[in-house]
Amino acid sequence: MRSVAEEASPDDPSNVILVGHSSGAQAALRYTELYKVHGVVLVAATFSDLGDAHERMSGYYPQGNTNSYLFQNMLNNCKRENWHQFHSDDDPFIPLYEAEKIRDGLGLSSTYTMLPGRSHFFDYFDELLDTIDVLITED
């Protein structure tokens, strides 16, 4: 991801907005543990690997007491108000409590949005573009 950020914004790789969907949200979380970014949008994010061996192999997810999320590092690398998270009450893959663990770890409130009836966000949704537009226009 770092090379993509450097390519997208060669003068300032911290001037990127990451959008991560599902396990891609974990990539965005882990990236911001290490690097500064302007904003992050998480869509259908899960806290754990949900027992899936393939997801576990990615190395993104905490395993017991190891590989914990470094939420404070994430917040040091991206202002809390520039974190946005979307989840649906009927996601067939990621239970709501998984998304709420990410929300709580980051201390999100006004930038956490639960959108009913959106499943796993397989379709475009206006709220995503609206959020990106807000992040682009912020300093």
C-alpha positions in Angstrom: 0.0 0.0 0.0 2.8 2.4 0.7 4.0 2.3 -2.9 0.4 3.1 -4.0 0.3 6.1 -1.6 3.6 7.3 -2.9 2.5 7.0 -6.5 -0.8 8.7 -5.8 0.7 11.6 -4.0 4.5 11.6 -4.7 5.1 15.0 -3.0 3.3 13.9 0.2 2.2 10.3 0.7 0.4 11.3 3.8 -2.1 13.3 1.7 -4.1 10.1 0.7 -7.5 8.9 1.7 -7.7 5.1 2.2 -10.9 3.3 1.5 -11.0 -0.3 2.7 -13.8 -2.8 2.2 -14.1 -6.0 4.2 -10.6 -7.5 4.7 -9.3 -4.4 2.8 -10.4 -2.4 5.8 -7.8 -4.3 7.8 -5.1 -3.4 5.3 -6.1 0.3 5.9 -6.0 -0.1 9.6 -2.6 -1.8 9.6 -1.2 0.8 7.2 -2.2 3.6 9.5 -0.5 2.0 12.4 2.7 2.9 10.5 2.0 5.8 8.2 0.2 9.1 8.3 -2.8 9.6 6.0 -5.3 12.3 5.5 -8.4 10.1 5.9 -9.7 6.6 6.2 -13.0 5.1 5.3 -13.8 1.6 6.5 -16.6 -0.3 4.9 -17.8 -3.6 6.4 -14.7 -3.9 8.6 -14.2 -6.8 11.0 -12.1 -7.0 14.1 -11.2 -10.6 13.9 -10.5 -13.2 11.2 -13.9 -14.8 12.2 -12.2 -18.2 12.3 -11.3 -18.1 8.6 -7.9 -19.7 8.0 -7.3 -17.7 4.8 -8.0 -14.4 6.5 -5.8 -15.5 9.4 -2.9 -16.1 7.0 -3.1 -12.4 5.9 -1.5 -11.4 9.2 -3.9 -8.5 9.6 -5.9 -9.8 12.5 -5.1 -10.1 16.2 -4.3 -13.7 17.4 -5.0 -14.0 21.1 -2.6 -11.7 22.9 -0.4 -11.2 19.8 -0.7 -8.8 16.8 -3.1 -6.5 18.7 -4.4 -3.4 16.9 -2.4 -0.3 17.7 -5.4 2.1 17.8 -3.4 4.9 19.4 -0.9 4.8 16.5 -3.7 4.8 14.0 -5.2 7.9 15.7 -1.7 9.6 15.8 -1.4 9.0 12.1 -5.0 10.2 11.1 -7.1 12.7 13.0 -10.2 11.0 14.7 -12.6 13.2 12.7 -11.1 11.9 9.5 -11.9 8.3 10.3 -15.2 7.1 8.9 -16.8 3.7 9.2 -19.9 2.2 7.5 -21.5 -1.1 8.5 -24.9 -2.8 7.8 -27.2 -4.5 10.2 -27.7 -7.4 7.8 -24.1 -8.1 6.7 -24.1 -11.8 6.0 -20.4 -12.1 6.6 -19.5 -9.7 9.4 -21.6 -9.4 12.5 -22.3 -6.0 13.8 -20.4 -6.6 17.0 -17.2 -7.0 15.0 -17.6 -3.6 13.4 -18.4 -2.1 16.8 -15.1 -3.4 18.2 -13.3 -1.3 15.5 -15.5 1.7 16.2 -14.9 1.5 19.9 -11.1 0.9 19.5 -10.9 4.1 17.4 -13.3 6.0 19.7 -15.6 6.8 16.7 -19.1 8.2 17.3 -20.3 10.8 14.8 -18.3 9.3 12.0 -19.6 5.7 12.5 -22.6 5.0 10.4 -24.8 1.9 10.6 -26.8 1.7 7.4 -29.7 -0.8 7.6 -30.3 -3.2 4.8 -27.0 -2.8 2.9 -25.8 -6.3 3.3 -22.0 -6.4 2.6 -22.0 -3.2 0.5 -21.8 -5.1 -2.8 -23.4 -2.1 -4.5 -22.4 1.5 -4.7 -23.8 3.8 -2.0 -24.0 7.6 -2.1 -22.8 8.0 1.5 -19.4 6.7 0.5 -18.9 9.4 -2.2 -20.3 12.0 0.1 -17.8 11.1 2.8 -14.9 11.2 0.4 -16.0 14.6 -0.9 -16.0 15.9 2.7 -12.5 14.5 3.4 -11.2 16.0 0.1 -12.4 19.5 1.0 -11.0 19.4 4.5 -7.6 20.8 5.4 
